[in-house]
Amino acid sequence: MAHTQEEIKDSKAGLIANIIGAIAYLAVGICLLTLNVEFISKVVYSFSILGFGILFICFGMYYMIKYFFNHEFTRITSYGFTMGVILVVIGAVFIVNADIVSAFIDALVCLIGVVFGAIMLQQSFALFHIQRGSWFLSLILGAATIAASIYLLLTPIKIFDGNVYASAYLVVVGAFSLFSLLLMVIGLRDHKKDSNRNFNRNMEDSPISGKNKVDESIFEEEPVVEFAEETKSQPEAGSDALFEE
């Protein structure tokens, strides 16, 4: 039970990270399309790497602390501490070498876009497993996101230099990610309703606990009624009782 609760907590953390990342892509893309491009570009190149570094360090410290407080060292298959160390090191590198890393921020944004696409594909597989028709739409969104991210990664386009296609890419990736997540939420809700409906129907049709419950009284033993037999004493031979009324 404790292990299941930890998996639920990790899934919630991943869900929150997915929502924050999608909103960030959507917001930055809209700002690049509507506001001053030079100002937005300067802010992104100046503070985005620092923000990424702090974010990596925070997540790394979270995994390291959780590893000890939840006694994950008792399980040989748990690598939370290793993941935490890697994230802290990456965050430190981002902060110390911010000028160098900022030159690769466009590639980093595209790689994160690939991750968003992979998450959409995973959501489509989950929707297919629970037999939701929206799985195909989520599959198309994920495949399109991965394809666009790889194309921009291989094309010398500066995402934060005011290129319309690059700005639209950020908006589309953020919108696709949120929409795919919405499809997942709706699919899980409908699946839960169908499961509860089928369970209630099965309970009603069950011969043990439903409406068609078998009357067990037919298997009960019928009460036994004992009758006392009356015995009349016969007069002995030669007795005068035969002549008495």
C-alpha positions as CSV (number, residue, x, y, z in Angstrom):
1,M,0.0,0.0,0.0
2,A,2.8,2.4,0.8
3,H,4.5,1.7,-2.4
4,T,1.3,2.4,-4.3
5,Q,0.9,5.7,-2.5
6,E,4.5,6.7,-3.5
7,E,3.7,5.9,-7.2
8,I,0.6,8.1,-7.0
9,K,2.6,11.0,-5.5
10,D,5.2,10.6,-8.3
11,S,2.5,10.6,-10.9
12,K,1.0,13.7,-9.5
13,A,4.4,15.4,-9.5
14,G,4.9,14.5,-13.2
15,L,1.4,15.7,-14.0
16,I,2.1,19.1,-12.3
17,A,5.4,19.4,-14.2
18,N,3.6,18.6,-17.5
19,I,0.9,21.2,-16.9
20,I,3.5,23.9,-15.9
21,G,5.6,23.1,-18.9
22,A,2.7,23.2,-21.4
23,I,1.5,26.5,-19.9
24,A,5.0,28.0,-20.2
25,Y,5.3,27.0,-23.8
26,L,1.9,28.5,-24.6
27,A,2.5,31.7,-22.7
28,V,6.0,32.3,-24.2
29,G,4.7,31.6,-27.7
30,I,1.8,34.0,-27.3
31,C,4.1,36.7,-25.9
32,L,6.5,36.3,-28.9
33,L,3.5,36.7,-31.3
34,T,2.0,39.7,-29.6
35,L,4.6,41.6,-27.6
36,N,8.1,43.1,-28.3
37,V,10.2,40.2,-29.6
38,E,13.5,41.8,-28.5
39,F,12.4,42.2,-24.9
40,I,11.0,38.6,-24.7
41,S,14.1,37.2,-26.3
42,K,16.4,39.0,-23.9
43,V,14.4,37.8,-20.9
44,V,14.4,34.2,-22.2
45,Y,18.1,34.1,-23.0
46,S,19.0,35.8,-19.7
47,F,16.8,34.0,-17.2
48,S,15.6,30.8,-18.8
49,I,18.8,28.9,-18.2
50,L,19.0,30.2,-14.6
51,G,15.4,29.1,-14.1
52,F,16.1,25.6,-15.6
53,G,19.1,25.2,-13.4
54,I,17.1,26.1,-10.2
55,L,14.3,23.8,-11.3
56,F,16.6,20.9,-11.9
57,I,18.3,21.4,-8.5
58,C,14.9,21.6,-6.7
59,F,13.7,18.4,-8.3
60,G,17.0,16.7,-7.6
61,M,16.9,17.7,-3.9
62,Y,13.3,16.4,-3.7
63,Y,14.3,13.0,-5.0
64,M,17.3,12.8,-2.7
65,I,15.4,13.7,0.4
66,K,12.5,11.5,-0.5
67,Y,14.9,8.6,-1.0
68,F,16.0,8.7,2.7
69,F,12.7,9.8,4.4
70,N,10.7,7.1,2.6
71,H,13.4,4.4,3.2
72,E,13.8,3.7,-0.5
73,F,17.3,2.4,0.2
74,T,15.6,-0.8,1.4
75,R,14.6,-1.6,-2.2
76,I,17.3,-2.4,-4.6
77,T,15.2,-1.3,-7.6
78,S,14.9,2.2,-6.3
79,Y,17.2,4.8,-7.9
80,G,15.7,8.0,-6.6
81,F,19.0,9.1,-5.0
82,T,20.9,8.6,-8.3
83,M,18.3,10.5,-10.2
84,G,18.5,13.3,-7.7
85,V,22.2,13.6,-7.9
86,I,22.1,13.7,-11.7
87,L,19.4,16.4,-11.7
88,V,21.4,18.5,-9.1
89,V,24.6,18.2,-11.2
90,I,22.7,19.3,-14.4
91,G,21.2,22.2,-12.6
92,A,24.5,23.3,-11.2
93,V,26.1,23.1,-14.7
94,F,23.3,25.2,-16.1
95,I,23.8,27.9,-13.5
96,V,27.6,28.0,-13.6
97,N,27.9,27.8,-17.4
98,A,24.8,29.8,-18.2
99,D,26.5,31.7,-21.0
100,I,27.6,28.5,-22.8
101,V,24.3,26.6,-22.2
102,S,22.2,29.5,-23.5
103,A,23.7,28.9,-26.9
104,F,21.9,25.5,-26.9
105,I,18.6,26.8,-25.5
106,D,16.8,26.3,-28.9
107,A,17.9,22.7,-29.0
108,L,16.8,22.2,-25.4
109,V,13.3,23.6,-26.2
110,C,13.0,21.2,-29.1
111,L,14.1,18.3,-27.0
112,I,11.5,19.2,-24.4
113,G,9.0,19.3,-27.2
114,V,9.9,15.7,-28.1
115,V,9.3,14.8,-24.4
116,F,5.8,16.4,-24.6
117,G,5.1,14.4,-27.8
118,A,6.2,11.2,-26.1
119,I,3.9,11.9,-23.2
120,M,1.0,12.4,-25.6
121,L,1.8,9.0,-27.2
122,Q,1.8,7.4,-23.8
123,Q,-1.5,8.9,-23.1
124,S,-2.9,7.6,-26.4
125,F,-1.8,4.1,-25.4
126,A,-3.5,4.4,-22.1
127,L,-6.7,5.6,-23.8
128,F,-6.5,2.7,-26.2
129,H,-6.1,0.3,-23.3
130,I,-9.3,1.6,-21.6
131,Q,-11.1,1.5,-25.0
132,R,-11.6,5.3,-25.4
133,G,-12.1,6.5,-29.0
134,S,-10.1,9.6,-28.4
135,W,-6.8,7.6,-28.3
136,F,-6.4,8.1,-32.1
137,L,-6.6,11.9,-31.7
138,S,-4.0,11.9,-28.9
139,L,-1.8,9.7,-31.1
140,I,-1.9,12.2,-34.0
141,L,-1.1,15.1,-31.7
142,G,1.9,13.3,-30.2
143,A,3.3,12.2,-33.5
144,A,2.9,15.7,-35.0
145,T,4.6,17.3,-31.9
146,I,7.6,14.9,-32.2
147,A,7.9,15.5,-36.0
148,A,7.8,19.3,-35.6
149,S,10.3,19.2,-32.7
150,I,12.7,17.1,-34.7
151,Y,12.3,19.3,-37.8
152,L,13.1,22.5,-35.8
153,L,16.0,20.7,-34.0
154,L,17.6,19.9,-37.4
155,T,16.8,23.3,-38.9
156,P,18.9,26.4,-38.0
157,I,16.0,28.4,-36.7
158,K,16.2,30.6,-33.6
159,I,13.0,30.1,-31.7
160,F,13.2,33.3,-29.7
161,D,14.2,35.6,-32.5
162,G,10.6,36.4,-33.6
163,N,10.3,33.7,-36.2
164,V,6.5,33.2,-36.7
165,Y,6.8,29.5,-37.3
166,A,8.9,29.0,-34.2
167,S,6.5,31.1,-32.1
168,A,3.6,29.2,-33.5
169,Y,5.4,25.9,-32.6
170,L,5.5,26.9,-29.0
171,V,1.8,27.8,-28.9
172,V,0.9,24.6,-30.7
173,V,3.0,22.3,-28.5
174,G,1.6,23.9,-25.3
175,A,-2.0,23.7,-26.6
176,F,-1.6,20.1,-27.9
177,S,-0.2,19.0,-24.5
178,L,-3.0,20.5,-22.5
179,F,-5.6,19.2,-24.9
180,S,-4.2,15.7,-24.8
181,L,-4.1,15.9,-21.1
182,L,-7.8,16.9,-21.1
183,L,-8.6,13.9,-23.3
184,M,-6.9,11.7,-20.8
185,V,-8.9,13.1,-17.9
186,I,-12.2,12.8,-19.7
187,G,-11.3,9.2,-20.8
188,L,-10.4,8.2,-17.2
189,R,-13.6,9.8,-15.9
190,D,-15.8,8.0,-18.5
191,H,-14.0,4.7,-17.9
192,K,-14.6,5.0,-14.1
193,K,-18.3,5.6,-14.8
194,D,-18.5,2.6,-17.1
195,S,-16.7,0.5,-14.6
196,N,-19.1,1.5,-11.7
197,R,-22.1,1.0,-14.0
198,N,-21.0,-2.5,-14.9
199,F,-20.2,-3.3,-11.3
200,N,-23.7,-2.2,-10.2
201,R,-25.3,-4.2,-13.0
202,N,-23.3,-7.3,-12.1
203,M,-24.3,-6.9,-8.5
204,E,-28.0,-6.6,-9.4
205,D,-27.8,-9.7,-11.6
206,S,-25.8,-11.7,-9.0
207,P,-27.8,-14.6,-7.5
208,I,-26.1,-14.0,-4.2
209,S,-26.4,-10.2,-3.5
210,G,-28.6,-8.8,-6.3
211,K,-32.3,-8.5,-6.9
212,N,-32.5,-12.1,-8.1
213,K,-31.2,-13.5,-4.9
214,V,-32.2,-17.1,-4.4
215,D,-34.6,-17.7,-1.6
216,E,-32.6,-19.8,0.8
217,S,-35.7,-20.7,2.8
218,I,-36.3,-23.6,0.4
219,F,-33.1,-25.2,1.7
220,E,-34.1,-24.9,5.4
221,E,-35.4,-27.9,7.2
222,E,-39.1,-28.0,7.7
223,P,-40.2,-28.0,11.3
224,V,-41.0,-31.4,12.7
225,V,-44.3,-31.6,14.6
226,E,-44.6,-34.4,17.0
227,F,-48.1,-35.8,17.8
228,A,-48.6,-37.6,21.1
229,E,-50.3,-40.9,20.5
230,E,-53.2,-41.7,22.8
231,T,-53.2,-45.2,24.1
232,K,-56.4,-46.7,25.4
233,S,-56.1,-49.5,27.9
234,Q,-58.1,-52.6,27.1
235,P,-60.0,-54.3,29.9
236,E,-58.7,-57.6,30.9
237,A,-60.7,-60.7,30.1
238,G,-63.3,-61.5,32.7
239,S,-63.3,-57.9,34.0
240,D,-66.6,-56.2,34.8
241,A,-65.4,-53.0,33.0
242,L,-66.8,-54.4,29.8
243,F,-70.3,-53.9,31.2
244,E,-69.7,-50.4,32.6
245,E,-70.8,-47.4,30.7
